[in-house]
Amino acid sequence: MLLSALMLILLAITPVWAADSSTSGSDKIIDGYGNTASIPQSVNTIVVIQGACNVPSLLCALGIGDKLIQGLCFKTPLQIKLQPDYAKIDPLQVQNGEANVEDLVKQNADIVFGWTNIKNGQAIRDAGVNLFIVNLDSFDEMVETIKSIAKITGTEKKGDELLQTLNETIQMIDSKVSTVSQDKKKKVLLLTKSDPITVMGADTFNRGLIEKAGGICVTDNMPGYFLETDMEQILKMDPDIILVSATGGNSYNDIMNSTAWDSVRAKKEGHIYQVPTGVFYWDKPGSENNLFLLWEANKFYPDLVSVDTLKSEAQKFYKKFFNYDLSDEDFNSMINPVKKAKTT
C-alpha cells in the first residue's frame, strides 16, 4: 500500500515533458496548445514554419543556429553577421494557414517549429513530422516557450542563462523605475502600422513589456491583438509616447511627415520612436527582450535608465550569447534605425 501511494504521488508531480515509456527512449513534450511533440535524443536539423519567426534568433542565442536548415522569415543585417549561413536559408511559406505537408516530410527534420496560424497541424503530425507549436501570446507564455525550445534541443543550461539575464534585467529596471508614482508613469502606445492605423491591444506580449519597463499601456482596456483604430481614438488615448513597431515599414516617417498627426501630444512633444532591430525585431518575442525592456525604460525615463546602460548591457549580451563584439556602429545602427524625418 505504501508503494502504491508513493507511485501515485510521483505520477501527480510528473511534469508534462516526462518520459513516455511507449516511445523507444524518446520523451514527450506538450506545446502551449495541448499538442504532443517528441523530444529527440539529439537534434541535428531544425525547420521553422513561417509565423514562428522568432525561433531562429532563439536558436542562435542557444548556440545552435547552425542546426536550422529551412525556414527563415526575416534576414536582418546583424543576424546574417552572426550566422552567415542564414543568408541562404529561405522562408517556409504558409498558404491560407496551411503548410505544405509534402515539403515538410522531405525536410526530414528532427523538430519542426510552427506558430498558431497553422491550420493543418494534425495532418502534419499524421505524416510523421515532429511538430511543436510555439505560443507567444503573452510574456509568461513566451518564457515557457523558451524553456520548451531549450528542452527539446538539449540546451537547457543556455536557456536558463537567457531567462536569468531577462529576469536580472527586469529586476534592474524595477529598482530604477519603481520610484515613479502612478500618476507620473508614461502612457505608451505601440503602433504596428500607420495606414490603416493598427495598434497592439491588451491581449499581447507587448503589454507586459511596457508595464515591466514602468509604463502604462493605453490599450490595456482594449481586448485583442492587432486592432485597427482611427485618429479620433488615438487622440482619446492621448499617449505620452508612441513606439512604432520594427515591422512597421515606413510608418514612422509617414507619421512624422503627416499633418494629421500634428495634434497628437506624443508627436508635438517629440516622443515618437522607431523600435530597434537587432538579431530580430526587438518588439517581438525573441532572444533580445531584455534589451527591448532597457530601450523602453530609457525612452520612458531617460534620467533613470541611460543610453550608456543600454549600450553596456547590449555589448555584454551579444558577447555572451552570440560571441559577438558589438561595435559602436552596430549599436548606433540598432537604436537609430531610421534617418530623422522632417517634422511638420
Buried (B, 14 or more C-beta within 10 A) or exposed (E): EEEEEEEEEEEEEEEEBEEBEEEEEBBBBBBBEEBBBBBBEEBEBBBBBBBBBBBBBBBBBBBBBEBBBBBBBBBBEBBBEBBEEBEEBEBBEBEEEBBBBEEBEEBEBBBBBBBBBBEBBEBBBEEEBBBBBBBBBBBEBBBBBBBBBBBBBBBEEBBEBBBEBBEEBBEBBEEBBEEBEEEEBBBBBBBBBBEEBBBBBBBBBBBBBBBBBBBBBBBEEBEEEEBEBEEEBBEEBEBBBBBBBBBBBBBBBBBBEBEEBEEBBBBEEEBBBBBBBBBBBBBBBBBBBBBBBBBBBBBBBEEBBBBEBBBEBBBEBBEBBBEBEBEEEBBEBBBEBBEEBEEE
